[in-house]
Amino acid sequence: MYAAMIRDRGRGDLHRYYRVEGGNHVDGLYDTHPNLLRPMLPCFRSASTALESWTAAGQLPTPDATLARTAVGDPAATCPLGN
């Protein structure tokens, strides 16, 4: 819905929307429900690193995407962006 609002205002070219499958905003609940939830902090860190790289190289960010749940790695420590 947010992405549509941005497009409707004619600002879609300045916006990227990345959805984290299973992501939640209460990372502390991950220990209780590891099969249902995915911590967001590792994804925020990966996104910040990617943004720094794109900016330093003068590149545009990757298009909107959904970061699928992966069986590889520890979701409490890593978040591969797939780019």
Phi and psi in degrees as GROMACS dihedral restraints (atoms count N, CA, C in turn):
[ dihedral_restraints ]
;  ai    aj    ak    al  type     phi  dphi    fc
    3     4     5     6     1   -61.8    20    10
    4     5     6     7     1   -43.5    20    10
    6     7     8     9     1   -60.7    20    10
    7     8     9    10     1   -39.5    20    10
    9    10    11    12     1   -64.9    20    10
   10    11    12    13     1   -39.0    20    10
   12    13    14    15     1   -62.3    20    10
   13    14    15    16     1   -40.7    20    10
   15    16    17    18     1   -64.9    20    10
   16    17    18    19     1   -46.6    20    10
   18    19    20    21     1   -60.2    20    10
   19    20    21    22     1   -42.3    20    10
   21    22    23    24     1   -61.4    20    10
   22    23    24    25     1   -25.5    20    10
   24    25    26    27     1   -89.4    20    10
   25    26    27    28     1     2.8    20    10
   27    28    29    30     1    76.2    20    10
   28    29    30    31     1    21.1    20    10
   30    31    32    33     1  -114.6    20    10
   31    32    33    34     1    14.4    20    10
   33    34    35    36     1   -57.9    20    10
   34    35    36    37     1   -31.8    20    10
   36    37    38    39     1   -70.6    20    10
   37    38    39    40     1   -14.2    20    10
   39    40    41    42     1  -100.5    20    10
   40    41    42    43     1     4.6    20    10
   42    43    44    45     1  -126.8    20    10
   43    44    45    46     1   141.0    20    10
   45    46    47    48     1  -126.3    20    10
   46    47    48    49     1   143.9    20    10
   48    49    50    51     1  -126.6    20    10
   49    50    51    52     1   117.4    20    10
   51    52    53    54     1  -117.6    20    10
   52    53    54    55     1   122.8    20    10
   54    55    56    57     1  -102.5    20    10
   55    56    57    58     1   134.7    20    10
   57    58    59    60     1  -103.2    20    10
   58    59    60    61     1   109.3    20    10
   60    61    62    63     1   -60.1    20    10
   61    62    63    64     1   123.7    20    10
   63    64    65    66     1    79.4    20    10
   64    65    66    67     1     0.2    20    10
   66    67    68    69     1   -66.9    20    10
   67    68    69    70     1   146.6    20    10
   69    70    71    72     1  -139.0    20    10
   70    71    72    73     1   165.3    20    10
   72    73    74    75     1  -103.2    20    10
   73    74    75    76     1    14.0    20    10
   75    76    77    78     1  -129.7    20    10
   76    77    78    79     1    76.9    20    10
   78    79    80    81     1   -56.2    20    10
   79    80    81    82     1   -27.7    20    10
   81    82    83    84     1   -63.4    20    10
   82    83    84    85     1   -20.0    20    10
   84    85    86    87     1   -82.4    20    10
   85    86    87    88     1    -8.9    20    10
   87    88    89    90     1   -59.4    20    10
   88    89    90    91     1   -41.7    20    10
   90    91    92    93     1   -60.4    20    10
   91    92    93    94     1   -32.1    20    10
   93    94    95    96     1   -81.1    20    10
   94    95    96    97     1   -32.3    20    10
   96    97    98    99     1  -132.6    20    10
   97    98    99   100     1    59.5    20    10
   99   100   101   102     1   -65.5    20    10
  100   101   102   103     1   -21.3    20    10
  102   103   104   105     1   -85.8    20    10
  103   104   105   106     1   -10.6    20    10
  105   106   107   108     1  -109.7    20    10
  106   107   108   109     1   -32.1    20    10
  108   109   110   111     1  -112.8    20    10
  109   110   111   112     1   161.0    20    10
  111   112   113   114     1  -137.7    20    10
  112   113   114   115     1   122.5    20    10
  114   115   116   117     1   -60.9    20    10
  115   116   117   118     1   142.6    20    10
  117   118   119   120     1   -90.8    20    10
  118   119   120   121     1   -27.2    20    10
  120   121   122   123     1   -53.7    20    10
  121   122   123   124     1   -46.4    20    10
  123   124   125   126     1   -59.9    20    10
  124   125   126   127     1   -33.9    20    10
  126   127   128   129     1   -71.2    20    10
  127   128   129   130     1   -37.7    20    10
  129   130   131   132     1   -61.5    20    10
  130   131   132   133     1   -42.0    20    10
  132   133   134   135     1   -64.4    20    10
  133   134   135   136     1   -45.4    20    10
  135   136   137   138     1   -62.5    20    10
  136   137   138   139     1   -40.7    20    10
  138   139   140   141     1   -65.2    20    10
  139   140   141   142     1   -39.5    20    10
  141   142   143   144     1   -64.6    20    10
  142   143   144   145     1   -42.1    20    10
  144   145   146   147     1   -63.0    20    10
  145   146   147   148     1   -43.4    20    10
  147   148   149   150     1   -63.5    20    10
  148   149   150   151     1   -42.5    20    10
  150   151   152   153     1   -61.2    20    10
  151   152   153   154     1   -42.1    20    10
  153   154   155   156     1   -61.6    20    10
  154   155   156   157     1   -41.7    20    10
  156   157   158   159     1   -65.5    20    10
  157   158   159   160     1   -45.5    20    10
  159   160   161   162     1   -61.3    20    10
  160   161   162   163     1   -43.8    20    10
  162   163   164   165     1   -64.2    20    10
  163   164   165   166     1   -46.4    20    10
  165   166   167   168     1   -63.0    20    10
  166   167   168   169     1   -34.3    20    10
  168   169   170   171     1   -91.2    20    10
  169   170   171   172     1    -2.4    20    10
  171   172   173   174     1    68.6    20    10
  172   173   174   175     1    28.5    20    10
  174   175   176   177     1  -100.4    20    10
  175   176   177   178     1   156.3    20    10
  177   178   179   180     1   -80.4    20    10
  178   179   180   181     1   147.6    20    10
  180   181   182   183     1   -63.2    20    10
  181   182   183   184     1   158.0    20    10
  183   184   185   186     1   -64.3    20    10
  184   185   186   187     1   157.6    20    10
  186   187   188   189     1   -62.8    20    10
  187   188   189   190     1   168.6    20    10
  189   190   191   192     1   -49.7    20    10
  190   191   192   193     1   147.0    20    10
  192   193   194   195     1  -159.5    20    10
  193   194   195   196     1   160.8    20    10
  195   196   197   198     1  -108.7    20    10
  196   197   198   199     1   125.5    20    10
  198   199   200   201     1   -85.7    20    10
  199   200   201   202     1   104.6    20    10
  201   202   203   204     1   -68.3    20    10
  202   203   204   205     1   151.2    20    10
  204   205   206   207     1   -62.8    20    10
  205   206   207   208     1   136.8    20    10
  207   208   209   210     1  -122.4    20    10
  208   209   210   211     1   148.3    20    10
  210   211   212   213     1   -87.4    20    10
  211   212   213   214     1    -5.2    20    10
  213   214   215   216     1   -91.3    20    10
  214   215   216   217     1   133.3    20    10
  216   217   218   219     1    79.8    20    10
  217   218   219   220     1   177.7    20    10
  219   220   221   222     1   -99.2    20    10
  220   221   222   223     1   112.3    20    10
  222   223   224   225     1   -63.6    20    10
  223   224   225   226     1   -15.0    20    10
  225   226   227   228     1   -82.9    20    10
  226   227   228   229     1    -8.9    20    10
  228   229   230   231     1  -124.4    20    10
  229   230   231   232     1   -23.8    20    10
  231   232   233   234     1  -136.5    20    10
  232   233   234   235     1   158.3    20    10
  234   235   236   237     1  -150.5    20    10
  235   236   237   238     1    90.0    20    10
  237   238   239   240     1   -66.4    20    10
  238   239   240   241     1   131.4    20    10
  240   241   242   243     1   -86.1    20    10
  241   242   243   244     1   -16.6    20    10
  243   244   245   246     1    76.0    20    10
  244   245   246   247     1    23.9    20    10
